[in-house]
């Protein structure tokens, strides 16, 4: 009698198929790795896909210079523990010029995230770039194909995306084209947490509730990761709250949520009961999805 496959097993099988299919056609693949929950699960799927060999690509992290310090430590530990080559790239000219999320808004994202990503991809000569984006995160991401073709300068044009009927993926690339490949496209936030719990995947400590120093900004709690670099506003008062993160970005523009969830089972329970969107923790997403879509058109993740 045929045994029904579980929801998570089906998602895992699909992701592994995508990873293998893309690598089979790639000349020089790479996996984007932010050390967040999605990219960590994606890296574990890659290890399962190519076991007992190591995944045939490095991890690439674009360091904005404003990442949480504990996230950078987790990134380095993860790569060393699992034998990945880790490539970290930053815009050193932007760092020297003092480009920061407090003063420069969308220009900061362009200069410290988008441009160094494109530079790193060009320097590496990568043609297939794996990313951990999911369609349920945000409406412009829902427009992405699993194999998302990018044109010259890594530009994305949603109207030129290829059909993917019957889960058939066209990996052919023309001159100046690359492909962003998203193995987690059909996963949800709950799927990520549940899969990590099922397979006992270690995630960054910031995802678990702990007492942390915060200030309130726009109804969100901003964790003061580096007090010397924090841009305080009149009336700001550092207070200690028990908080965790559902999504992680640069620390000055990522809001934490009050929580008592100190393990994955509690995180899954909180996620199932949550009434707010995961990306509401991205203070920099104060724009609506159209602005994120514009960033993607410029070459953003």
C-alpha positions in Angstrom: 0.0 0.0 0.0 1.4 3.4 -1.0 2.4 5.5 2.1 1.3 9.1 2.1 4.3 11.5 2.2 4.1 14.2 4.9 3.9 17.9 4.1 7.4 18.6 5.3 8.9 15.6 3.5 7.2 16.7 0.3 8.7 20.2 0.7 12.1 18.7 1.5 12.0 16.5 -1.6 11.0 19.4 -3.8 13.9 21.6 -2.4 16.4 18.8 -2.9 15.3 18.3 -6.4 15.6 22.0 -7.2 19.1 22.1 -5.7 20.3 19.1 -7.7 18.6 20.2 -10.9 20.2 23.7 -10.7 23.7 22.4 -9.8 23.6 19.9 -12.7 23.2 22.8 -15.1 25.4 25.3 -13.3 28.9 26.3 -14.3 29.7 28.1 -11.1 27.0 28.0 -8.4 27.0 29.9 -5.0 24.6 30.0 -2.1 23.7 33.3 -0.4 23.9 32.9 3.4 22.7 35.5 5.8 22.8 33.1 8.8 19.1 33.7 9.3 16.7 30.8 9.7 15.8 30.5 6.0 19.3 30.4 4.7 20.4 28.0 7.6 17.6 25.6 6.7 18.5 25.9 3.0 22.2 25.1 3.7 21.1 22.0 5.7 19.0 20.9 2.7 22.0 21.3 0.5 24.0 19.1 2.8 21.3 16.4 2.6 21.0 16.9 -1.2 24.7 16.1 -1.9 25.5 13.8 1.0 28.0 12.1 1.5 29.9 14.8 -0.5 30.0 18.4 0.5 27.7 20.8 -1.4 29.6 21.9 -4.5 29.4 25.6 -3.9 30.6 28.2 -1.3 28.4 30.3 1.0 28.4 34.0 0.2 27.5 36.6 2.9 27.1 40.3 2.1 28.1 42.0 5.4 26.4 45.4 5.6 28.7 46.1 8.6 25.5 46.6 10.7 24.6 42.9 11.2 24.1 41.7 14.8 27.4 40.6 16.3 26.1 37.3 17.5 24.8 36.6 14.0 28.3 37.0 12.5 29.6 34.6 15.2 26.9 32.1 14.3 27.7 32.5 10.6 31.4 31.7 11.2 30.7 28.8 13.5 28.2 27.3 11.1 30.6 27.4 8.1 33.5 25.9 10.2 31.3 23.2 11.7 29.9 22.0 8.5 32.9 22.4 6.3 31.6 25.2 4.0 33.8 27.7 2.3 32.6 31.1 3.5 33.0 34.2 1.4 32.1 37.5 3.2 32.0 40.7 1.2 31.5 44.3 2.3 31.5 47.6 0.6 34.6 49.1 2.2 34.2 52.4 0.5 30.7 52.7 1.9 32.0 51.7 5.4 34.7 54.4 5.1 32.2 57.0 4.0 30.0 56.2 7.1 27.0 55.0 5.2 24.5 53.9 7.8 20.8 52.9 8.2 20.0 55.9 10.5 20.9 58.6 8.0 20.7 57.1 4.6 17.5 55.0 4.3 17.1 53.2 1.0 20.4 54.6 -0.2 22.0 52.6 2.6 20.4 49.4 1.3 21.6 50.1 -2.2 25.1 51.0 -1.2 25.7 48.5 1.6 23.5 45.5 0.4 22.6 45.6 -3.3 25.8 47.0 -4.8 28.3 44.8 -2.8 26.1 41.8 -3.6 26.3 42.5 -7.3 30.1 43.1 -7.0 30.7 39.9 -5.2 28.6 37.9 -7.8 30.6 39.5 -10.6 33.9 38.9 -8.9 33.1 35.2 -8.4 31.6 34.8 -11.9 28.6 32.9 -10.5 25.8 31.9 -12.8 23.4 30.1 -10.4 22.8 31.9 -7.1 20.7 30.1 -4.5 18.7 32.3 -2.2 16.4 31.6 0.8 13.5 33.8 -0.2 9.9 32.4 0.3 6.8 33.5 -1.6 4.8 34.0 1.6 7.1 36.7 3.0 6.0 39.6 0.9 3.9 40.3 -2.2 6.8 41.2 -4.6 8.5 37.9 -3.6 5.3 36.1 -4.6 6.0 37.1 -8.2 9.3 35.3 -8.3 9.7 32.0 -10.2 11.8 29.3 -8.5 14.4 29.8 -11.3 14.4 33.6 -11.5 16.4 34.9 -14.5 18.3 38.1 -14.0 19.6 40.2 -16.8 22.6 42.4 -17.2 23.6 44.0 -14.0 21.5 41.4 -12.1 18.3 43.3 -12.9 15.0 41.6 -12.3 12.1 42.1 -14.7 8.9 40.3 -13.4 7.2 40.4 -16.8 10.0 38.4 -18.4 9.9 35.5 -16.0 9.6 32.0 -17.5 6.6 29.7 -17.0 7.3 26.7 -14.7 4.5 24.3 -15.7 4.5 20.9 -14.0 7.6 21.9 -12.0 9.8 21.9 -15.1 12.6 24.4 -14.7 14.4 26.1 -17.5 18.0 26.8 -16.5 19.2 28.0 -19.9 21.0 31.3 -19.6 21.8 33.8 -22.3 24.6 36.3 -22.5 24.9 38.4 -19.3 22.1 36.4 -17.7 22.3 34.7 -14.3 19.6 32.9 -12.2 18.5 33.3 -8.7 17.2 30.0 -7.5 14.8 29.7 -4.6 14.5 26.1 -3.2 12.3 27.4 -0.3 9.7 29.2 -2.5 6.8 27.1 -1.5 7.7 27.0 2.2 6.0 29.1 4.9 7.4 30.6 8.0 5.8 27.8 10.1 7.3 25.2 7.7 10.8 26.6 8.4 10.4 26.5 12.2 8.8 23.0 12.1 11.5 21.6 9.8 14.2 23.0 12.0 12.5 21.4 15.1 12.0 18.1 13.3 15.7 17.9 12.3 17.1 19.5 15.4 18.8 22.3 13.3 20.7 24.8 15.3 19.5 28.4 14.6 20.9 31.8 15.5 20.3 32.6 19.2 18.5 35.8 18.3 15.4 33.7 17.3 14.9 32.7 21.0 13.5 34.9 23.8 16.1 36.4 26.2 16.4 39.6 28.2 17.9 42.2 25.8 18.5 46.0 25.9 15.9 47.7 23.7 14.5 51.1 22.8 11.0 51.5 21.3 10.7 52.8 17.7 7.4 53.0 15.9 5.8 50.4 18.1 8.7 48.0 17.7 11.6 47.1 20.0 15.0 47.8 18.6 17.7 45.8 20.3 20.7 48.1 21.1 23.4 45.7 19.7 26.2 48.3 19.9 25.5 51.2 22.2 28.4 53.2 20.8 26.9 53.2 17.3 23.2 53.5 18.3 21.6 56.8 17.2 19.5 57.7 20.2 16.5 60.1 19.9 15.1 62.5 22.5 13.2 60.6 25.1 14.9 57.3 24.3 15.4 55.1 27.3 17.2 51.8 27.2 15.1 49.1 29.0 15.5 45.4 29.3 12.8 43.3 27.8 12.5 39.6 27.1 12.3 39.6 23.3 13.1 37.5 20.2 13.1 38.0 16.4 11.0 36.4 13.8 13.1 37.9 11.0 16.7 39.3 11.0 18.2 42.2 9.2 20.5 45.0 10.1 20.1 45.6 13.9 19.0 49.3 13.8 16.1 48.6 11.5 14.9 45.2 12.7 12.1 45.0 15.4 12.0 42.4 18.0 8.8 41.0 19.6 8.1 40.4 23.3 8.1 36.6 23.8 8.7 33.8 26.3 9.6 31.3 23.6 13.0 29.9 24.5 12.9 26.8 22.3 11.6 25.8 18.9 8.5 24.1 20.1 7.4 27.4 21.8 8.4 29.4 18.7 6.2 27.1 16.5 3.3 27.6 18.9 3.8 31.4 18.9 4.0 31.5 15.1 0.8 29.5 14.7 -1.0 32.0 17.0 0.6 35.2 15.5 -1.8 37.7 14.0 1.0 39.9 12.4 3.2 39.4 9.4 6.7 38.1 9.8 8.2 41.0 7.9 6.5 43.6 10.1 9.7 43.2 12.1 11.6 44.8 9.2 11.3 48.5 10.1 13.1 49.3 6.9 10.1 47.8 5.1 7.9 50.7 6.2 7.4 51.1 2.5 4.9 48.9 0.9 5.9 46.0 -1.3 6.4 48.2 -4.4 9.5 49.7 -2.9 11.0 46.2 -2.1 10.1 45.3 -5.7 12.1 48.3 -6.9 15.1 47.1 -4.8 14.8 43.7 -6.4 14.7 45.2 -9.9 18.0 46.9 -9.0 19.6 43.6 -8.0 18.6 43.2 -4.3 18.4 39.7 -2.8 
